[in-house]
Amino acid sequence: MNVTTNPLDALLPVISVGKLVSKAPTVQDGGFLDAMKQALTTTSQLQSESGRLSREVTFDNPTVSLEETMLAGVKSNIAFQATLQSRNRIVQAYTDVMNMQV
């Protein structure tokens, strides 16, 4: 059996996932609230895409690769962890301000 592969073909799923979510969200004159909304929206999109790809792999869809699915899962996990840490720091800052003596 003679199989030839192009090394760059392995990057095609990564490129297609990268187009779904903007690389660096930009907030212009929106402030903190808009930045948080945009971060939460991006995290939600990544989680939805990861779930969709997981279902497709489960149903043996030949157009979805396991590598693409795993990469989407890792991106989703990183975004979720960043969101969780941001929330923890915001709650801690709120608690610190509320405990200040006036």
SULQUIQUI-V53494 format. One record per pair of residues at least 6 apart in sequence whose ideal C-beta (glycine too) atoms are under 8 Angstrom apart, sorted by the first residue. I is the first residue (numbers start at 0). J is the second residue. If there is no record, write none. Layout:
i->I j->J
i->I j->J
This chain:
i->9 j->66
i->12 j->64
i->12 j->66
i->12 j->67
i->12 j->70
i->13 j->67
i->13 j->70
i->15 j->67
i->16 j->48
i->16 j->67
i->16 j->70
i->16 j->71
i->16 j->74
i->19 j->44
i->19 j->48
i->20 j->41
i->20 j->44
i->20 j->45
i->20 j->48
i->20 j->74
i->21 j->41
i->24 j->34
i->24 j->37
i->24 j->38
i->24 j->41
i->26 j->33
i->26 j->34
i->26 j->37
i->35 j->85
i->38 j->81
i->38 j->82
i->38 j->85
i->39 j->82
i->41 j->78
i->42 j->75
i->42 j->78
i->42 j->79
i->42 j->81
i->42 j->82
i->45 j->71
i->45 j->74
i->45 j->75
i->45 j->78
i->46 j->75
i->46 j->78
i->46 j->79
i->48 j->71
i->48 j->75
i->49 j->68
i->49 j->71
i->49 j->72
i->49 j->74
i->49 j->75
i->52 j->63
i->52 j->67
i->52 j->68
i->52 j->71
i->52 j->72
i->53 j->68
i->53 j->72
i->55 j->62
i->55 j->63
i->55 j->68
i->56 j->63
i->56 j->65
i->56 j->68
